[in-house]
Amino acid sequence: MSYRPNYSAPRYTVARPSQPARASRTAVEPSLSRLMIAGLMVFIVLSLVVLLAGRLPFTPQPAPVTGNTYQSYVNETRRLLNSYGYTMEGKVHIPIDRAMDLIVERGLPVRE
C-alpha cells in the first residue's frame, strides 16, 4: 500500500447548488432593521423607567420588626435605673429617684 498521492484517481467535487447559498442583501435588511428598532424601543422604555423612578409617588410598605427594638432597649434601661442590684464590676446601683433624694438630704461632697 502506497501513501503517495494518486493523481490519476478522480477527485471529489462539490456540486454547486443552482441558487446562491448566501442570502440576498434585501432579505437581511428588514430583519436587521426590525431588530434595531426593537432594541431602540427597549432602550427608550428602560431609560424612561430609570428617569422617572425617583419621581413617581408610591406608598411605602411597613417593614416587619425583627430583633431588638427601641422599646425593648428603653424598658431594659428603665428596669436597671429603677432597681437595686450589682453591676458586672461589683458596684452597687440604686434607683435614680432614691439617689436624688439622698443627695438632697446629705448634700454633695465638698473638698476642704
Legacy VTK file of the C-alpha trace (Angstrom):
# vtk DataFile Version 3.0
C-alpha trace
ASCII
DATASET POLYDATA
POINTS 112 float
0.000 0.000 0.000
1.417 3.297 -1.006
0.797 6.620 0.785
1.781 8.647 -2.198
-0.981 10.675 -3.826
-2.531 9.090 -6.850
-3.283 11.889 -9.271
-4.979 9.593 -11.694
-7.865 8.946 -9.257
-10.977 11.049 -9.786
-11.152 13.962 -7.366
-14.139 14.708 -5.212
-16.005 17.732 -6.487
-18.732 19.588 -4.678
-21.895 20.002 -6.639
-22.839 23.643 -6.788
-26.453 24.459 -5.996
-28.466 26.230 -8.601
-29.194 29.158 -6.233
-26.525 31.003 -4.269
-26.071 29.893 -0.646
-25.722 33.451 0.633
-28.968 35.243 1.335
-29.621 38.301 -0.686
-28.986 41.667 0.900
-32.607 42.724 0.690
-33.756 39.694 2.721
-31.357 40.509 5.601
-32.055 44.237 5.893
-35.705 44.079 7.063
-34.963 41.621 9.874
-31.918 43.650 10.932
-33.862 46.896 10.892
-36.687 45.309 12.901
-34.154 44.088 15.426
-32.591 47.543 15.680
-35.991 49.190 16.114
-36.922 46.703 18.838
-33.627 47.339 20.637
-34.152 51.104 20.398
-37.673 50.773 21.835
-36.389 48.687 24.758
-33.656 51.255 25.401
-36.159 54.131 25.406
-38.559 52.353 27.761
-35.781 51.427 30.196
-34.425 54.985 30.099
-37.847 56.390 30.969
-38.226 53.925 33.829
-34.844 54.934 35.265
-35.519 58.666 34.863
-38.972 58.531 36.437
-38.124 56.054 39.207
-37.492 58.750 41.822
-40.372 60.986 40.781
-43.337 58.657 40.807
-45.294 58.582 44.070
-45.526 55.305 45.912
-46.786 54.111 49.261
-44.076 52.555 51.400
-44.874 49.206 52.947
-44.140 48.797 56.651
-41.135 46.616 57.329
-41.550 43.736 59.753
-39.991 44.345 63.163
-37.259 41.853 63.967
-34.662 41.688 66.700
-34.191 44.316 69.416
-36.410 47.357 69.147
-36.197 50.776 70.733
-38.970 49.848 73.163
-37.120 46.768 74.433
-33.949 48.841 74.886
-35.807 51.563 76.824
-37.615 49.016 79.005
-34.334 47.313 79.926
-32.696 50.646 80.770
-35.649 51.783 82.882
-35.667 48.487 84.725
-31.979 48.960 85.593
-32.472 52.592 86.669
-35.401 51.728 88.963
-33.987 48.694 90.754
-31.374 47.722 93.311
-28.544 45.413 92.334
-24.901 44.865 91.466
-23.118 45.775 88.240
-20.699 43.497 86.415
-17.794 45.388 88.046
-19.165 44.604 91.513
-20.563 48.078 92.256
-23.994 48.569 93.798
-26.684 50.543 91.993
-29.826 52.055 93.457
-32.900 53.617 91.823
-32.263 57.085 90.423
-35.097 58.670 92.435
-33.644 57.325 95.696
-30.164 58.609 94.708
-31.555 62.112 94.089
-33.308 62.066 97.485
-30.073 61.056 99.226
-28.156 63.914 97.552
-30.806 66.408 98.674
-30.624 65.099 102.277
-26.825 64.753 102.562
-25.584 67.285 100.012
-22.726 66.890 97.557
-19.233 66.059 98.832
-17.036 69.164 99.208
-13.224 69.414 99.344
-11.641 71.179 102.243
LINES 1 113
112 0 1 2 3 4 5 6 7 8 9 10 11 12 13 14 15 16 17 18 19 20 21 22 23 24 25 26 27 28 29 30 31 32 33 34 35 36 37 38 39 40 41 42 43 44 45 46 47 48 49 50 51 52 53 54 55 56 57 58 59 60 61 62 63 64 65 66 67 68 69 70 71 72 73 74 75 76 77 78 79 80 81 82 83 84 85 86 87 88 89 90 91 92 93 94 95 96 97 98 99 100 101 102 103 104 105 106 107 108 109 110 111
